Amino acid sequence: MTPALRRTAAALLAAVLAALVTAAPAHAADYRYWSFWKGTGGTWAYQQQGPALYVPPDGSVDGWRFALSPDGGRDAARPTGTPDFASACGGTPARPGRKRVAVVLDPGTSADAPPGAGTPPAARTVCAAVPAAATSAEVLAAVAPPLRYDGAGMLCAIDGYPRAGCGEPVAAAPASGGGGDGGPALGPVLGGALVAVLAGGAYLQYRRRR
């Protein structure tokens, strides 16, 4: 095969591969779980530390949101509303050796609820008055029992919601339409492209030998 023909074959195969990648349906998975947030500067920021490790200071806001969200934290659904310590804990005086933490509990919408769970409870904000060394997990246990954890320590339920399940993946629909098997098969398409290129090369070589 001549250099020019090899370059043509490579370009053709690259175009076929690009078309297949574009046409292939994107399968993703979302998860139902309680995501953990902290109020900072009037907005919500995803909490990088787990609730059993993070020790919130006096005057902070912890946020919890149950939702059907993509994995990865920062793309999860945020608690509704603006974090506001004063409105939750303004009437709770500071005391030595203790701290006040506003806790926003947002169970999400009916679309986020697991099958059979019914309508989620209403979102609410409470003020936790706890020992100064309390972690966010202990803060949460003080204001929203019962909590439910799985065997790996993942928080599954707050205030008893939801009653069952824990971080289940929920397959998302394909991002683009396609045939009954989800798109073209890679082998037949590439095979056809190779046959076309090789046949063209053989024909050109035959013409040059004549």
FIVO-498562 format. One line per field, with one value per residue (C-alpha): x, y, z; residue in three letters; chain; residue number from 1. Coordinates in steps of 0.1 Angstrom, whole numbers, plus 5000, padded with zeros to 4 digits. Layout:
BEGIN
u <- [X; ...]
v <- [Y; ...]
w <- [Z; ...]
baba <- [ala; ...]
torlo <- [A; ...]
pavex <- [NUM; ...]
This chain:
BEGIN
u <- [5000; 5014; 5020; 4992; 4968; 4979; 4971; 4937; 4930; 4940; 4918; 4888; 4892; 4895; 4863; 4845; 4857; 4847; 4812; 4808; 4818; 4794; 4765; 4770; 4744; 4758; 4748; 4751; 4740; 4725; 4723; 4697; 4715; 4718; 4745; 4763; 4769; 4781; 4769; 4796; 4793; 4755; 4759; 4762; 4796; 4799; 4814; 4848; 4850; 4825; 4801; 4819; 4852; 4841; 4837; 4816; 4824; 4798; 4778; 4780; 4754; 4752; 4730; 4716; 4698; 4683; 4681; 4686; 4720; 4751; 4780; 4808; 4795; 4797; 4771; 4746; 4714; 4719; 4696; 4669; 4671; 4700; 4720; 4711; 4724; 4707; 4672; 4677; 4698; 4693; 4672; 4696; 4722; 4758; 4771; 4806; 4817; 4789; 4781; 4752; 4749; 4720; 4710; 4690; 4672; 4659; 4644; 4640; 4611; 4587; 4609; 4639; 4619; 4626; 4598; 4570; 4584; 4555; 4557; 4589; 4587; 4588; 4622; 4630; 4658; 4666; 4692; 4714; 4730; 4757; 4791; 4818; 4837; 4807; 4811; 4785; 4773; 4767; 4750; 4727; 4719; 4709; 4683; 4671; 4669; 4666; 4696; 4702; 4736; 4747; 4774; 4800; 4791; 4772; 4743; 4711; 4683; 4678; 4648; 4638; 4636; 4637; 4627; 4646; 4675; 4709; 4726; 4712; 4724; 4696; 4705; 4698; 4682; 4705; 4714; 4706; 4682; 4693; 4684; 4670; 4705; 4716; 4736; 4757; 4780; 4817; 4830; 4808; 4813; 4851; 4852; 4833; 4856; 4887; 4873; 4866; 4901; 4919; 4897; 4905; 4943; 4942; 4924; 4950; 4979; 4962; 4959; 4995; 5007; 4988]
v <- [5000; 5034; 5061; 5082; 5052; 5045; 5081; 5078; 5046; 5062; 5092; 5070; 5049; 5080; 5094; 5061; 5059; 5095; 5089; 5058; 5076; 5104; 5080; 5057; 5063; 5077; 5055; 5072; 5064; 5087; 5078; 5085; 5097; 5124; 5148; 5169; 5207; 5236; 5272; 5296; 5332; 5329; 5299; 5261; 5244; 5207; 5193; 5177; 5160; 5133; 5142; 5119; 5139; 5174; 5196; 5226; 5258; 5279; 5299; 5275; 5259; 5223; 5213; 5180; 5172; 5139; 5137; 5117; 5131; 5122; 5108; 5132; 5155; 5189; 5181; 5168; 5187; 5214; 5222; 5247; 5282; 5302; 5291; 5315; 5310; 5340; 5329; 5294; 5301; 5338; 5330; 5305; 5322; 5312; 5292; 5283; 5249; 5246; 5257; 5264; 5249; 5256; 5224; 5225; 5193; 5190; 5156; 5166; 5162; 5134; 5129; 5122; 5098; 5060; 5039; 5034; 5061; 5085; 5122; 5133; 5153; 5191; 5208; 5223; 5242; 5236; 5249; 5224; 5234; 5208; 5204; 5224; 5192; 5176; 5165; 5171; 5135; 5142; 5175; 5157; 5129; 5156; 5172; 5146; 5111; 5083; 5081; 5049; 5038; 5009; 4984; 5006; 5036; 5054; 5076; 5062; 5079; 5111; 5114; 5080; 5091; 5071; 5039; 5016; 5017; 5033; 5051; 5029; 5036; 5045; 5040; 5071; 5069; 5069; 5104; 5098; 5076; 5045; 5011; 4983; 4972; 5008; 5017; 5003; 4974; 4984; 4953; 4953; 4990; 4989; 4958; 4974; 5004; 4982; 4962; 4994; 5008; 4975; 4970; 5005; 4999; 4967; 4983; 5012; 4987; 4967; 4998; 5008; 4973; 4974]
w <- [5000; 4990; 5017; 5002; 5005; 5041; 5050; 5033; 5052; 5085; 5079; 5070; 5101; 5123; 5109; 5115; 5151; 5157; 5143; 5165; 5197; 5188; 5181; 5211; 5238; 5271; 5300; 5334; 5369; 5395; 5432; 5459; 5490; 5517; 5505; 5531; 5528; 5548; 5546; 5537; 5526; 5521; 5497; 5500; 5495; 5493; 5525; 5518; 5552; 5564; 5592; 5617; 5611; 5607; 5638; 5630; 5650; 5668; 5644; 5615; 5592; 5583; 5553; 5543; 5511; 5500; 5462; 5431; 5422; 5401; 5419; 5426; 5453; 5438; 5412; 5438; 5446; 5472; 5501; 5491; 5505; 5517; 5548; 5576; 5611; 5626; 5617; 5631; 5662; 5669; 5699; 5714; 5737; 5736; 5766; 5777; 5765; 5741; 5705; 5683; 5648; 5624; 5606; 5573; 5565; 5530; 5521; 5485; 5461; 5451; 5421; 5444; 5466; 5464; 5449; 5475; 5499; 5493; 5497; 5514; 5547; 5545; 5546; 5580; 5598; 5634; 5659; 5677; 5710; 5716; 5733; 5716; 5705; 5688; 5652; 5625; 5629; 5666; 5658; 5634; 5659; 5685; 5663; 5638; 5652; 5643; 5620; 5599; 5587; 5565; 5574; 5558; 5578; 5551; 5563; 5549; 5567; 5587; 5609; 5597; 5560; 5538; 5557; 5533; 5509; 5510; 5481; 5453; 5418; 5394; 5357; 5336; 5302; 5272; 5261; 5225; 5205; 5187; 5175; 5196; 5208; 5217; 5186; 5157; 5164; 5163; 5145; 5114; 5108; 5111; 5091; 5063; 5063; 5062; 5033; 5014; 5019; 5011; 4980; 4968; 4974; 4954; 4926; 4924; 4924; 4897; 4875; 4880; 4870; 4837]
baba <- [met; thr; pro; ala; leu; arg; arg; thr; ala; ala; ala; leu; leu; ala; ala; val; leu; ala; ala; leu; val; thr; ala; ala; pro; ala; his; ala; ala; asp; tyr; arg; tyr; trp; ser; phe; trp; lys; gly; thr; gly; gly; thr; trp; ala; tyr; gln; gln; gln; gly; pro; ala; leu; tyr; val; pro; pro; asp; gly; ser; val; asp; gly; trp; arg; phe; ala; leu; ser; pro; asp; gly; gly; arg; asp; ala; ala; arg; pro; thr; gly; thr; pro; asp; phe; ala; ser; ala; cys; gly; gly; thr; pro; ala; arg; pro; gly; arg; lys; arg; val; ala; val; val; leu; asp; pro; gly; thr; ser; ala; asp; ala; pro; pro; gly; ala; gly; thr; pro; pro; ala; ala; arg; thr; val; cys; ala; ala; val; pro; ala; ala; ala; thr; ser; ala; glu; val; leu; ala; ala; val; ala; pro; pro; leu; arg; tyr; asp; gly; ala; gly; met; leu; cys; ala; ile; asp; gly; tyr; pro; arg; ala; gly; cys; gly; glu; pro; val; ala; ala; ala; pro; ala; ser; gly; gly; gly; gly; asp; gly; gly; pro; ala; leu; gly; pro; val; leu; gly; gly; ala; leu; val; ala; val; leu; ala; gly; gly; ala; tyr; leu; gln; tyr; arg; arg; arg; arg]
torlo <- [A; A; A; A; A; A; A; A; A; A; A; A; A; A; A; A; A; A; A; A; A; A; A; A; A; A; A; A; A; A; A; A; A; A; A; A; A; A; A; A; A; A; A; A; A; A; A; A; A; A; A; A; A; A; A; A; A; A; A; A; A; A; A; A; A; A; A; A; A; A; A; A; A; A; A; A; A; A; A; A; A; A; A; A; A; A; A; A; A; A; A; A; A; A; A; A; A; A; A; A; A; A; A; A; A; A; A; A; A; A; A; A; A; A; A; A; A; A; A; A; A; A; A; A; A; A; A; A; A; A; A; A; A; A; A; A; A; A; A; A; A; A; A; A; A; A; A; A; A; A; A; A; A; A; A; A; A; A; A; A; A; A; A; A; A; A; A; A; A; A; A; A; A; A; A; A; A; A; A; A; A; A; A; A; A; A; A; A; A; A; A; A; A; A; A; A; A; A; A; A; A; A; A; A; A; A; A; A; A; A]
pavex <- [1; 2; 3; 4; 5; 6; 7; 8; 9; 10; 11; 12; 13; 14; 15; 16; 17; 18; 19; 20; 21; 22; 23; 24; 25; 26; 27; 28; 29; 30; 31; 32; 33; 34; 35; 36; 37; 38; 39; 40; 41; 42; 43; 44; 45; 46; 47; 48; 49; 50; 51; 52; 53; 54; 55; 56; 57; 58; 59; 60; 61; 62; 63; 64; 65; 66; 67; 68; 69; 70; 71; 72; 73; 74; 75; 76; 77; 78; 79; 80; 81; 82; 83; 84; 85; 86; 87; 88; 89; 90; 91; 92; 93; 94; 95; 96; 97; 98; 99; 100; 101; 102; 103; 104; 105; 106; 107; 108; 109; 110; 111; 112; 113; 114; 115; 116; 117; 118; 119; 120; 121; 122; 123; 124; 125; 126; 127; 128; 129; 130; 131; 132; 133; 134; 135; 136; 137; 138; 139; 140; 141; 142; 143; 144; 145; 146; 147; 148; 149; 150; 151; 152; 153; 154; 155; 156; 157; 158; 159; 160; 161; 162; 163; 164; 165; 166; 167; 168; 169; 170; 171; 172; 173; 174; 175; 176; 177; 178; 179; 180; 181; 182; 183; 184; 185; 186; 187; 188; 189; 190; 191; 192; 193; 194; 195; 196; 197; 198; 199; 200; 201; 202; 203; 204; 205; 206; 207; 208; 209; 210]
